[in-house]
């Protein structure tokens, strides 16, 4: 996607909307998410054209808008209006599947084959209210707070799919001790409660193993000297692939155990005003041709680098393509440092050498995937 999130000049040491090379890094909003990927693709398409590259199939380049804030003019628009333009056997999405390093050491290459579903729910309590000098036992804020406490204490069940199971199995080889043992144990038997509990202490693995719902906003009351007539909270859920958002809403209502706390799904509105339905999409299949090409390409540049299938806990445009029946694989090709991830943040940057390595990786990968002759 070509769009980026907002950035404020006063928060940055450089102008976020001025491309800057400094101290071995490229700085600017989008250098990681995901104008680096856009530049990589355009660079390689020009190179293939100049070289007279003839793939064994069509290779389609889609540079789209609206990934960061609605999808009406981007991938969703293409699917609705020009599906034939992008009706592909599979998609490689550079916005996903991060390659990770730590202190300069290459750790693994990720292939994103699945992602969780983003859904917001509103929890609301209404009350007649009254004067604050005469408190009543039924207070909308307290009632909502008690319900939110029950949500905070609830844990959704573990649910592994082919991608997350394989991810745990392969990641175990990169770990040692109890963490490695727990990964193997859960991959083999997701009912191993002790191993699940230990892994879930890490927010990342907790999000991989479970659907998660967390309160992110509160709004209540209308005056400092009045009892609240209304209290509401936004609860953001990231739902595992294959789970129905309506089932998650029903679970929240059961956990709240209070009919006075009304739960409703917050609609996502696209730029054209249309409602975007939350759809749970199964993972893309772990295709041997795709993963084999990634492994061969990675090994040609970084011998022995592990390649891991992953599920993204966030969301990309890949979810729309998967829902339309196009298997999608996030393969960034650009290494990011585990301790210095700045996408959407201050002083977003990518190491210059890592960017150029990403250009070469994508060039080689595409030739592998298309059996160039």
C-alpha positions in Angstrom: 0.0 0.0 0.0 1.1 3.5 -0.7 -0.6 5.3 2.2 1.1 5.9 5.5 -0.1 6.9 9.0 0.1 10.4 10.3 3.3 11.8 11.9 4.0 15.1 13.7 7.1 17.1 13.0 7.6 18.0 16.6 7.8 14.3 17.6 10.7 13.5 15.2 14.4 14.4 15.0 13.9 14.7 11.2 11.0 15.8 9.1 8.8 12.7 8.9 7.7 13.5 5.3 11.2 14.3 4.0 13.3 11.3 2.9 16.6 11.4 4.8 19.7 9.2 4.8 21.6 9.5 8.0 24.1 7.3 9.9 23.5 4.3 7.8 19.6 4.5 7.9 16.8 5.8 5.7 14.5 7.9 7.8 10.9 9.0 7.0 7.3 8.0 7.5 6.7 4.8 5.5 10.3 3.7 5.3 9.2 0.5 7.1 5.4 0.6 6.5 5.5 0.2 3.6 7.1 2.6 1.1 10.2 0.5 1.2 8.3 -2.4 -0.2 6.7 -0.1 -2.9 10.2 1.0 -3.9 11.5 -2.5 -4.0 8.7 -3.7 -6.3 9.0 -0.8 -8.7 12.8 -1.1 -8.8 12.6 -4.8 -9.7 9.9 -4.4 -12.3 12.1 -1.9 -14.0 15.1 -4.2 -13.8 13.1 -7.2 -15.1 11.9 -5.1 -18.0 15.4 -4.0 -18.9 16.8 -7.5 -18.7 14.0 -8.9 -20.9 12.9 -11.2 -18.1 10.2 -13.6 -19.3 8.3 -15.3 -16.4 6.2 -18.5 -16.9 3.1 -16.6 -15.8 1.8 -13.0 -15.5 3.3 -11.1 -12.6 0.9 -8.4 -11.5 2.0 -5.3 -9.5 -0.7 -3.7 -7.4 0.1 -0.4 -5.5 -2.9 0.5 -3.6 -4.4 3.1 -1.2 -6.3 3.1 2.1 -4.7 0.3 4.0 -4.1 2.4 7.0 -7.6 4.0 7.2 -10.3 2.1 5.4 -10.2 0.1 2.2 -12.7 1.7 -0.2 -10.1 3.0 -2.7 -7.6 0.2 -2.4 -7.7 -3.6 -2.5 -11.4 -3.7 -1.7 -12.2 -1.5 -4.6 -10.1 -3.6 -7.0 -11.9 -6.8 -5.8 -15.3 -5.2 -6.3 -14.6 -3.4 -9.6 -11.7 -5.1 -11.4 -11.3 -8.6 -9.9 -9.9 -9.7 -13.3 -6.9 -7.3 -12.9 -5.7 -9.2 -9.8 -7.2 -12.7 -10.2 -4.0 -14.4 -9.3 -2.9 -17.9 -8.3 -1.4 -16.4 -5.2 -0.2 -13.0 -3.8 3.1 -12.0 -2.3 2.5 -9.1 0.1 5.6 -7.1 1.2 3.5 -5.6 4.0 3.8 -8.7 6.3 6.2 -11.5 7.1 9.0 -9.5 8.7 12.6 -10.7 8.6 14.1 -10.3 12.0 17.6 -9.5 13.3 19.0 -8.8 16.7 22.1 -6.6 17.2 23.0 -7.2 13.5 22.6 -11.0 13.6 20.0 -12.4 11.2 17.5 -14.6 13.2 14.7 -15.7 10.9 12.7 -15.0 7.8 8.9 -15.0 8.4 6.2 -15.8 5.9 2.9 -14.5 7.0 0.2 -17.0 6.0 -2.6 -15.9 8.4 -3.8 -12.9 10.4 -6.2 -12.2 13.2 -9.5 -10.4 12.6 -9.9 -6.9 14.0 -13.3 -6.2 15.7 -14.4 -3.5 18.1 -17.3 -4.0 20.5 -19.0 -1.2 22.5 -20.1 -2.0 26.1 -22.7 0.4 27.3 -24.6 1.0 30.5 -27.5 3.5 30.7 -29.0 4.9 33.9 -31.5 7.6 35.0 -28.6 9.4 36.8 -29.4 12.1 39.4 -27.6 14.6 41.7 -24.2 13.5 42.9 -25.1 14.6 46.4 -27.5 11.7 46.6 -25.6 8.6 45.3 -27.6 5.5 44.4 -26.5 1.9 44.6 -26.9 1.5 40.8 -24.1 3.6 39.3 -23.4 3.2 35.5 -19.7 3.7 35.9 -19.3 1.1 38.7 -21.5 -1.4 36.9 -19.5 -1.1 33.7 -16.2 -1.3 35.7 -17.3 -4.5 37.3 -18.1 -6.0 33.9 -14.8 -4.9 32.4 -13.0 -6.6 35.4 -14.7 -9.8 34.5 -13.6 -9.4 30.8 -10.0 -8.7 31.9 -9.9 -11.9 34.0 -11.4 -14.1 31.2 -9.1 -16.0 28.8 -10.3 -17.4 25.5 -9.5 -21.0 24.8 -6.4 -22.0 22.8 -7.0 -22.7 19.2 -4.1 -23.6 16.9 -4.2 -23.8 13.1 -1.7 -25.3 10.6 0.2 -22.0 10.5 0.5 -21.4 14.3 1.3 -25.0 15.0 4.1 -25.0 12.4 5.3 -21.7 13.7 5.6 -23.1 17.2 7.4 -26.2 16.0 9.9 -24.2 14.0 10.4 -21.5 16.5 11.3 -24.0 19.2 14.5 -24.7 17.3 15.5 -21.1 17.9 14.8 -21.2 21.7 16.4 -23.1 24.6 15.3 -24.5 27.9 11.7 -24.2 29.2 10.6 -21.9 26.4 11.6 -24.4 23.7 10.0 -27.3 25.6 6.8 -25.4 26.0 6.6 -24.6 22.3 7.0 -28.2 21.4 4.5 -29.3 24.0 1.8 -26.9 22.9 2.3 -27.7 19.2 1.9 -31.3 20.0 -1.0 -30.9 22.5 -2.7 -27.6 22.9 -4.4 -28.9 26.0 -1.1 -28.8 28.0 -2.4 -26.1 30.4 0.9 -25.7 32.2 2.9 -25.0 29.0 0.1 -22.8 27.6 0.2 -20.7 30.8 3.9 -20.2 30.7 3.9 -19.2 27.0 0.9 -16.9 27.6 3.0 -14.8 30.0 4.6 -13.4 26.9 2.1 -11.0 25.2 3.2 -12.1 21.8 2.6 -15.8 22.4 -0.6 -15.1 24.3 -1.9 -13.4 21.2 -0.8 -16.3 19.0 -2.6 -18.9 21.1 -5.8 -17.0 22.0 -8.4 -14.7 20.7 -7.8 -11.5 22.8 -10.2 -8.8 23.9 -9.0 -5.7 25.7 -10.6 -2.4 26.9 -9.0 0.5 25.0 -11.3 3.5 25.6 -13.7 4.7 28.2 -16.4 7.4 28.2 -18.8 8.3 31.0 -20.8 11.0 32.7 -21.9 14.5 31.6 -21.0 16.7 34.6 -18.8 16.5 37.7 -21.8 17.0 40.0 -24.1 14.5 38.4 -24.5 10.8 38.6 -23.6 9.3 35.2 -26.5 8.5 32.9 -24.3 6.6 30.5 -21.0 4.8 30.7 -19.4 3.0 27.7 -16.1 1.3 26.8 -14.5 0.2 23.6 -13.3 -3.4 23.7 -10.9 -4.3 20.9 -10.8 -7.9 19.9 -8.3 -9.7 17.7 -10.0 -12.9 16.7 -8.3 -16.1 15.6 -8.9 -17.2 12.0 -12.0 -19.3 11.6 -13.8 -17.9 14.6 -17.1 -16.1 14.1 -17.2 -12.5 15.4 -20.8 -13.1 16.5 -19.7 -16.0 18.6 -17.1 -13.7 20.3 -19.8 -11.2 21.0 -22.0 -13.9 22.6 -19.0 -15.0 24.7 -18.5 -11.4 26.0 -22.2 -11.2 26.9 -21.8 -14.5 28.8 -18.7 -13.3 30.6 -20.2 -10.0 31.6 -23.2 -11.8 33.0 -25.2 -8.6 33.3 -28.1 -7.8 30.9 -27.8 -4.1 31.7 -24.4 -4.0 30.0 -25.3 -3.9 26.3 -22.8 -5.3 23.8 -22.8 -4.2 20.2 -20.3 -4.5 17.3 -18.8 -1.2 16.3 -19.1 -0.9 12.5 -16.0 -0.2 10.4 -16.8 2.4 7.9 -14.9 2.7 4.6 -13.9 5.9 3.0 -16.9 5.8 0.7 -19.3 5.4 3.7 -20.0 1.7 3.2 -19.8 -0.7 6.1 -16.9 -3.2 6.1 -18.0 -6.5 7.6 -15.7 -8.3 9.9 -15.0 -11.7 8.3 -13.0 -14.5 9.8 -10.7 -15.9 7.0 -8.9 -19.2 7.2 -5.1 -19.2 6.8 -3.5 -19.5 3.4 -2.3 -23.1 2.7 1.4 -23.8 3.5 2.2 -24.3 -0.2 5.4 -26.1 -0.8 6.1 -24.1 -4.0 6.0 -20.8 -2.1 7.8 -21.9 1.0 10.4 -23.8 -1.0 11.1 -20.7 -3.1 11.5 -18.5 0.0 13.8 -21.1 1.6 16.0 -21.4 -1.5 16.2 -17.6 -1.9 17.0 -17.0 1.7 19.6 -19.7 1.7 21.3 -18.2 -1.3 21.8 -14.9 0.5 21.9 -15.9 4.2 22.9 -19.6 4.4 21.1 -21.5 7.1 18.5 -18.8 7.9 15.4 -20.4 9.3 12.1 -19.7 7.5 9.0 -19.6 9.7 5.3 -19.5 8.8 3.6 -17.0 11.0 0.2 -15.6 11.9 0.1 -11.8 12.2 -1.6 -10.5 15.3 -2.4 -7.3 13.5 -4.1 -6.8 10.1 -3.0 -6.2 6.5 -4.8 -6.0 3.1 -3.9 -9.7 2.8 -7.1 -10.5 4.7 -9.2 -9.1 1.9 -7.4 -11.2 -0.7 -7.7 -14.4 1.3 -11.4 -13.7 1.8 -11.7 -13.4 -2.0 -10.0 -16.8 -2.4 -6.5 -15.6 -3.3 -3.9 -17.3 -1.1 -1.7 -14.5 0.3 1.8 -14.7 1.8 3.5 -11.8 3.6 7.1 -11.8 2.6 8.9 -8.5 3.4 12.4 -9.5 2.6 13.8 -6.5 4.7 15.3 -7.2 8.1 14.1 -5.3 11.1 15.8 -5.3 14.5 13.8 -7.0 17.3 14.6 -4.2 19.7 14.1 -1.3 17.3 10.8 -1.6 15.6 9.5 1.8 14.6 6.6 1.3 12.2 3.9 3.9 13.0 6.3 5.4 15.6 8.8 8.1 16.1 11.8 8.3 13.7 10.7 5.4 11.6 13.7 4.1 9.8 15.3 1.2 7.9 18.9 0.3 7.7 20.3 1.2 4.2 22.0 -2.1 3.7 18.9 -4.1 4.8 16.8 -2.2 2.3 19.2 -3.0 -0.6 19.3 -6.6 0.5 15.5 -6.6 0.4 15.6 -5.4 -3.2 17.9 -8.3 -4.1 15.9 -10.8 -2.2 12.6 -9.9 -3.9 14.4 -10.0 -7.3 15.6 -13.5 -6.7 12.4 -14.7 -5.1 10.2 -13.6 -7.9 12.5 -15.4 -10.4 12.3 -18.6 -8.2 8.5 -18.3 -8.1 8.1 -17.8 -11.8 10.7 -20.3 -13.2 12.4 -17.6 -15.3 13.9 -18.7 -18.6 
